[in-house]
């Protein structure tokens, strides 16, 4: 009888000692919403590999639930969704939030400023670290990193070979800054979310998408708009953000892992995808054009490119004026940005 009691007590002790371990082994669920299509270059080349990296580096302590196609929210609700805890990690586009503290980062979208995504990520990371850390507290989110897309092209239903071909073209402008620029180019700026653009191009609601070449492949715009003009501006600033409460709930070692390794790895993956995606997208689109016997990539002559650049000087001046209007020192901010450009081997156009 005594042996039975001892065995029962021992069994209870073992069970109790095992309970915390079993509880501790339950993985933390990280909800990651991606409004891009599952076939998009960033989805395939950055978000999916990062999901695996997180789960590997945390030894299974964090499980990433990655949702593609905007299942948990669209492209324009990311900031509110992450801040409000609808999901934990999101892919935010600051230009969609022009009237928020994100404005400081939009210096990276000034026309013809950044030539590529890798150097752009270096420039914007340095700029954010030196001059814009406070904006994320104001926005109420955890900054995971700032980068930029590959330079934008014009994907159109009819060829754009010269500046004059822009006249009357109904074109999706990438953001508020680009509305007056599109007008200076004699185009008609038309609001359009990336998710809706394929149908809009197909139905003639718009004539052109001003969009990332690497990003456009996943949306298949080239199927209905087979002319791609290498304008190569702007680069669109992108920001990976995390819900602050979720971040604060993480154990200290996991916070350190995200801060020092996983977050930088995500931005590097995105930059690489955009940089490499230009080549991949070009090859795949050219194959489609060849098979259909219609479509081409168009490179502007130096003379025509200069005609596109000239009217954009006003956008640089307007950005400074808007910063001053918001109580910032616009000239100093722009000077800081230009200094970082030069440190990274980039010559500002103005």
Backbone torsions as a table, in degrees:
resi	resn	phi	psi	omega
1	UNK	NA	-43.6	179.8
2	UNK	-62.1	-38.6	179.8
3	UNK	-64.6	-37.3	180.0
4	UNK	-65.9	-41.8	179.2
5	UNK	-64.8	-44.9	179.5
6	UNK	-60.6	-40.9	180.0
7	UNK	-64.7	-39.1	180.0
8	UNK	-65.9	-43.6	179.1
9	UNK	-63.5	-45.4	179.8
10	UNK	-61.0	-41.6	179.1
11	UNK	-63.1	-38.8	179.6
12	UNK	-66.2	-40.5	179.3
13	UNK	-63.3	-44.3	179.4
14	UNK	-62.2	-43.2	-179.0
15	UNK	-63.3	-42.9	179.9
16	UNK	-66.3	-38.2	-179.5
17	UNK	-68.7	-28.1	-179.4
18	UNK	-82.5	-23.9	-175.0
19	UNK	-59.9	-48.9	179.2
20	UNK	-61.4	-37.8	-179.7
21	UNK	-63.0	-42.9	179.9
22	UNK	-63.9	-38.9	180.0
23	UNK	-66.6	-41.5	-177.4
24	UNK	-65.6	-27.3	-177.6
25	UNK	-79.1	-10.9	178.6
26	UNK	-67.4	120.8	-174.0
27	UNK	-68.5	148.0	172.9
28	UNK	-74.6	129.8	-178.5
29	UNK	-91.7	115.1	177.6
30	UNK	-103.1	114.9	-178.7
31	UNK	-90.9	117.6	-175.0
32	UNK	-119.8	111.5	178.9
33	UNK	-98.6	130.4	178.0
34	UNK	-120.7	116.3	-178.3
35	UNK	-79.4	-10.4	176.3
36	UNK	-74.6	160.1	175.8
37	UNK	-66.1	153.5	-179.9
38	UNK	-63.4	-21.9	-179.4
39	UNK	-89.7	-6.1	-178.5
40	UNK	-62.6	150.2	-177.0
41	UNK	-57.2	-43.0	-179.5
42	UNK	-67.1	-36.2	178.4
43	UNK	-62.3	-50.1	-175.3
44	UNK	-74.5	-42.9	-171.7
45	UNK	-94.4	-13.2	-178.2
46	UNK	-125.0	-55.0	-173.6
47	UNK	-69.6	-44.1	178.9
48	UNK	-65.0	-46.8	176.8
49	UNK	-62.3	-35.1	179.6
50	UNK	-67.5	-38.5	175.6
51	UNK	-54.8	-47.7	179.5
52	UNK	-65.4	-40.4	-179.4
53	UNK	-61.8	-44.5	179.8
54	UNK	-60.7	-46.2	-177.7
55	UNK	-67.2	-33.8	178.2
56	UNK	-73.2	-48.9	-175.6
57	UNK	-67.8	-26.0	178.4
58	UNK	-94.3	4.7	-178.6
59	UNK	54.3	39.2	177.0
60	UNK	82.4	2.0	-179.9
61	UNK	-72.1	-23.8	176.3
62	UNK	-121.6	126.6	175.9
63	UNK	-109.1	123.9	-178.8
64	UNK	-94.7	118.3	174.9
65	UNK	-98.0	102.5	-173.7
66	UNK	-99.4	121.4	-178.8
67	UNK	-112.2	121.7	179.7
68	UNK	-95.6	166.7	172.5
69	UNK	71.2	21.5	176.8
70	UNK	67.4	32.8	-179.1
71	UNK	-58.2	-38.7	-177.5
72	UNK	-100.0	-2.3	-179.7
73	UNK	160.7	152.8	-176.8
74	UNK	-86.1	-175.9	-174.2
75	UNK	-67.5	-27.3	-174.5
76	UNK	-94.8	0.5	-179.6
77	UNK	-114.4	8.0	-173.9
78	UNK	-57.8	-49.6	-177.0
79	UNK	-58.9	-49.0	179.5
80	UNK	-65.7	-38.4	-178.1
81	UNK	-65.8	-45.5	-179.6
82	UNK	-69.2	-44.8	179.1
83	UNK	-60.2	-38.6	-177.7
84	UNK	-86.3	-3.0	176.5
85	UNK	82.1	17.0	175.1
86	UNK	-61.2	-38.3	170.6
87	UNK	-149.7	172.1	-170.0
88	UNK	-94.8	-34.3	-177.0
89	UNK	-129.7	136.8	-179.9
90	UNK	-145.0	162.2	-178.0
91	UNK	-103.4	97.9	-171.9
92	UNK	-97.0	140.8	177.5
93	UNK	-111.8	101.2	-174.1
94	UNK	-54.5	-30.9	-178.1
95	UNK	-64.3	-19.8	176.1
96	UNK	-73.4	-10.6	-176.4
97	UNK	-125.0	50.5	-174.2
98	UNK	-54.7	-35.8	-174.5
99	UNK	-91.7	19.8	177.4
100	UNK	-115.3	177.5	176.5
101	UNK	-58.7	-14.3	175.2
102	UNK	-56.5	-20.5	-177.1
103	UNK	-49.8	-36.8	-178.0
104	UNK	-56.9	-34.8	-177.6
105	UNK	-79.0	-14.5	-176.6
106	UNK	-72.7	-3.2	171.0
107	UNK	-59.0	-27.5	179.2
108	UNK	-73.3	-6.7	179.2
109	UNK	-106.0	6.1	178.9
110	UNK	-60.8	142.0	-173.1
111	UNK	-55.6	130.7	174.0
112	UNK	61.0	27.8	-179.1
113	UNK	-84.8	-49.9	-173.9
114	UNK	-112.9	129.9	-174.8
115	UNK	-87.7	-11.9	-177.4
116	UNK	-168.5	168.5	-172.7
117	UNK	-76.4	-34.3	-178.2
118	UNK	-70.6	-49.6	177.1
119	UNK	-67.1	-32.6	177.8
120	UNK	-63.0	-40.6	178.5
121	UNK	-64.2	-39.8	178.0
122	UNK	-63.8	-45.6	-179.0
123	UNK	-63.3	-48.3	-175.4
124	UNK	-72.1	-32.6	175.7
125	UNK	-64.0	-45.5	178.9
126	UNK	-63.9	-42.3	-179.3
127	UNK	-63.4	-45.5	-179.0
128	UNK	-64.7	-41.5	-178.5
129	UNK	-67.0	-38.3	-175.9
130	UNK	-82.8	-35.9	-166.9
131	UNK	-127.4	-9.9	-171.0
132	UNK	-133.3	22.2	-178.0
133	UNK	-61.9	-31.9	-175.0
134	UNK	-70.4	-18.5	-174.7
135	UNK	-66.6	-28.5	-176.9
136	UNK	-74.3	-31.4	172.1
137	UNK	-65.3	-40.2	178.8
138	UNK	-66.7	-35.3	179.8
139	UNK	-78.0	-20.9	178.3
140	UNK	80.3	29.7	179.2
141	UNK	-135.8	163.9	175.3
142	UNK	-91.8	125.3	178.2
143	UNK	-77.7	124.2	176.2
144	UNK	-99.8	-15.4	178.8
145	UNK	150.2	151.7	-179.3
146	UNK	-119.2	135.0	177.1
147	UNK	-143.4	-168.8	176.1
148	UNK	-140.2	158.9	175.8
149	UNK	-75.9	175.3	167.5
150	UNK	-69.8	157.2	-179.0
151	UNK	-59.1	139.6	-175.6
152	UNK	-71.9	151.2	174.2
153	UNK	-121.4	171.4	173.6
154	UNK	-106.0	117.4	179.9
155	UNK	-106.6	113.5	-168.0
156	UNK	-132.3	161.5	179.5
157	UNK	-82.8	-14.3	174.1
158	UNK	-137.2	150.8	-172.0
159	UNK	-65.8	139.8	173.1
160	UNK	-113.9	100.0	-177.5
161	UNK	-105.6	-23.8	-178.3
162	UNK	-136.1	166.5	176.8
163	UNK	-58.6	-36.5	-177.9
164	UNK	-65.9	-23.5	179.8
165	UNK	-70.1	-10.8	-179.8
166	UNK	-78.9	-16.4	-173.8
167	UNK	-59.4	121.0	177.6
168	UNK	77.2	2.2	-178.4
169	UNK	-71.2	122.3	177.5
170	UNK	-80.8	104.5	-170.6
171	UNK	-123.1	137.5	175.0
172	UNK	-72.4	119.1	176.6
173	UNK	-86.8	136.2	-174.9
174	UNK	-64.4	-24.3	-178.7
175	UNK	-171.6	179.2	-175.0
176	UNK	-57.5	-38.5	179.8
177	UNK	-60.3	-30.6	-173.0
178	UNK	-89.3	-6.4	177.3
179	UNK	-63.4	-51.4	178.0
180	UNK	-66.0	-30.0	178.2
181	UNK	-66.2	-45.0	178.1
182	UNK	-58.1	-38.4	178.4
183	UNK	-66.9	-39.4	177.8
184	UNK	-64.1	-27.4	177.0
185	UNK	-84.7	4.1	179.7
186	UNK	69.9	17.3	174.4
187	UNK	-89.4	172.5	177.6
188	UNK	-111.7	100.6	-178.8
189	UNK	-63.2	130.6	-175.2
190	UNK	-129.6	124.9	178.4
191	UNK	-61.9	136.5	179.5
192	UNK	-165.5	125.3	175.2
193	UNK	-82.1	146.0	-179.2
194	UNK	-53.5	-36.4	-177.7
195	UNK	-63.5	-26.3	-174.5
196	UNK	-102.8	-3.2	-169.5
197	UNK	-71.2	-34.7	-179.0
198	UNK	-57.4	-50.2	-179.8
199	UNK	-63.9	-39.4	-179.5
200	UNK	-64.2	-40.3	177.1
201	UNK	-67.2	-41.9	-178.0
202	UNK	-64.9	-36.8	-177.1
203	UNK	-90.9	-6.3	179.8
204	UNK	83.6	13.4	176.2
205	UNK	-65.0	-37.3	171.4
206	UNK	-128.5	158.5	179.3
207	UNK	-100.8	-20.0	-174.3
208	UNK	-154.0	148.4	171.1
209	UNK	-110.7	127.8	172.2
210	UNK	-96.1	102.9	-166.3
211	UNK	-153.5	164.7	176.2
212	UNK	-64.5	132.9	178.9
213	UNK	-65.6	-44.2	179.4
214	UNK	-63.1	-39.4	-179.8
215	UNK	-74.2	-30.2	-175.7
216	UNK	-66.7	-29.6	-177.3
217	UNK	-58.4	-44.3	-179.0
218	UNK	-64.7	-30.3	178.6
219	UNK	-84.1	-12.6	177.1
220	UNK	62.9	32.1	178.9
221	UNK	-58.1	-33.8	-175.8
222	UNK	-63.2	-17.9	178.1
223	UNK	-67.4	-32.5	-177.9
224	UNK	-113.0	-10.2	177.5
225	UNK	-134.1	86.0	-167.6
226	UNK	-87.2	17.5	178.9
227	UNK	-119.6	123.8	-175.3
228	UNK	-120.6	112.1	179.6
229	UNK	-99.2	123.5	-176.7
230	UNK	-79.2	77.9	177.4
231	UNK	-74.4	-37.4	176.3
232	UNK	62.4	43.4	170.3
233	UNK	-168.1	148.1	-4.1
234	UNK	-88.6	178.9	160.5
235	UNK	-95.4	136.2	-179.5
236	UNK	-96.1	129.4	180.0
237	UNK	-69.8	134.4	177.3
238	UNK	-123.6	149.4	-176.3
239	UNK	-141.7	120.5	173.8
240	UNK	-86.2	127.0	-176.9
241	UNK	-127.6	153.8	-179.1
242	UNK	-128.5	145.5	175.4
243	UNK	-61.8	129.2	-174.3
244	UNK	-65.3	-40.9	180.0
245	UNK	-63.9	-40.0	177.7
246	UNK	-62.0	-45.6	-179.7
247	UNK	-60.8	-45.9	-178.3
248	UNK	-65.8	-23.7	-179.7
249	UNK	-79.1	-12.6	-178.6
250	UNK	-73.2	147.1	172.3
251	UNK	-59.9	154.3	-175.5
252	UNK	-57.8	-37.5	-178.2
253	UNK	-68.0	-33.1	178.1
254	UNK	-75.0	-35.8	174.3
255	UNK	-57.5	-46.7	-179.5
256	UNK	-62.4	-40.0	-180.0
257	UNK	-63.9	-43.7	177.4
258	UNK	-64.8	-47.1	-176.4
259	UNK	-62.1	-45.1	-170.3
260	UNK	-93.9	-22.2	-174.1
261	UNK	-130.0	-53.2	-172.1
262	UNK	-72.0	-41.9	178.8
263	UNK	-64.6	-50.3	177.1
264	UNK	-59.8	-34.4	179.5
265	UNK	-64.4	-37.0	179.9
266	UNK	-65.4	-45.0	179.1
267	UNK	-65.1	-38.1	178.2
268	UNK	-65.5	-40.3	177.2
269	UNK	-61.7	-43.9	-179.8
270	UNK	-63.0	-45.4	-179.7
271	UNK	-61.7	-41.4	180.0
272	UNK	-65.9	-42.0	179.2
273	UNK	-61.1	-45.3	179.9
274	UNK	-64.8	-42.7	-178.5
275	UNK	-64.8	-50.7	-179.6
276	UNK	-71.3	-28.4	-176.9
277	UNK	-65.1	-24.5	177.5
278	UNK	-61.9	-44.9	179.8
279	UNK	-67.8	-48.1	-178.7
280	UNK	-61.6	-45.6	-179.2
281	UNK	-63.4	-41.0	178.6
282	UNK	-59.5	-47.7	-178.5
283	UNK	-62.5	-45.3	-177.1
284	UNK	-70.5	-38.9	178.5
285	UNK	-67.9	-41.2	178.9
286	UNK	-60.8	-36.5	178.4
287	UNK	-64.7	-39.8	177.9
288	UNK	-66.1	-44.5	179.4
289	UNK	-60.1	-41.6	-178.9
290	UNK	-65.8	-42.6	-178.3
291	UNK	-66.7	-31.3	-179.2
292	UNK	-91.3	-13.4	-178.0
293	UNK	70.8	23.1	-179.3
294	UNK	-154.0	133.5	178.1
295	UNK	118.2	154.2	-179.7
296	UNK	-169.2	162.5	170.3
297	UNK	-95.3	135.6	-175.9
298	UNK	-118.8	125.6	175.9
299	UNK	-104.8	124.4	-178.9
300	UNK	-70.5	144.8	172.8
301	UNK	-69.5	160.8	179.3
302	UNK	-58.0	-38.5	-179.4
303	UNK	-65.0	-44.7	-179.7
304	UNK	-69.5	-38.6	178.6
305	UNK	-61.1	-40.2	178.6
306	UNK	-61.7	-33.8	178.6
307	UNK	-67.4	-33.5	176.6
308	UNK	-72.9	-37.8	-176.3
309	UNK	-69.8	-44.7	-171.6
310	UNK	-49.6	-47.3	-177.1
311	UNK	-70.8	-10.8	-174.3
312	UNK	-85.2	-7.0	176.9
313	UNK	-57.4	-34.9	-179.1
314	UNK	-61.2	-33.6	-179.7
315	UNK	-63.9	-36.6	176.7
316	UNK	-65.2	-44.9	178.9
317	UNK	-64.9	-39.6	-179.3
318	UNK	-65.7	-36.1	179.7
319	UNK	-63.8	-43.2	177.7
320	UNK	-61.9	-45.2	-179.7
321	UNK	-62.7	-40.2	179.5
322	UNK	-67.6	-39.1	177.2
323	UNK	-62.5	-43.8	177.7
324	UNK	-60.9	-41.0	-179.8
325	UNK	-61.3	-30.6	-179.3
326	UNK	-89.2	9.1	177.4
327	UNK	86.2	14.0	177.7
328	UNK	-101.1	169.1	174.2
329	UNK	-97.4	90.4	-173.9
330	UNK	-59.3	-43.6	-178.9
331	UNK	-63.3	-41.5	179.8
332	UNK	-66.3	-42.2	179.6
333	UNK	-62.5	-43.2	179.7
334	UNK	-67.7	-38.2	177.5
335	UNK	-62.3	-41.7	177.4
336	UNK	-61.9	-42.5	179.5
337	UNK	-63.2	-44.9	179.9
338	UNK	-63.7	-36.1	178.0
339	UNK	-63.1	-42.3	178.7
340	UNK	-67.5	-37.3	175.3
341	UNK	-56.8	-50.3	-177.1
342	UNK	-64.7	-36.8	177.3
343	UNK	-61.7	-25.3	-179.8
344	UNK	-103.9	17.6	174.0
345	UNK	77.6	20.2	-178.8
346	UNK	-109.8	129.5	178.1
347	UNK	-96.0	119.1	178.5
348	UNK	-61.3	146.4	-178.2
349	UNK	-74.8	-18.7	-177.8
350	UNK	-132.3	NA	NA
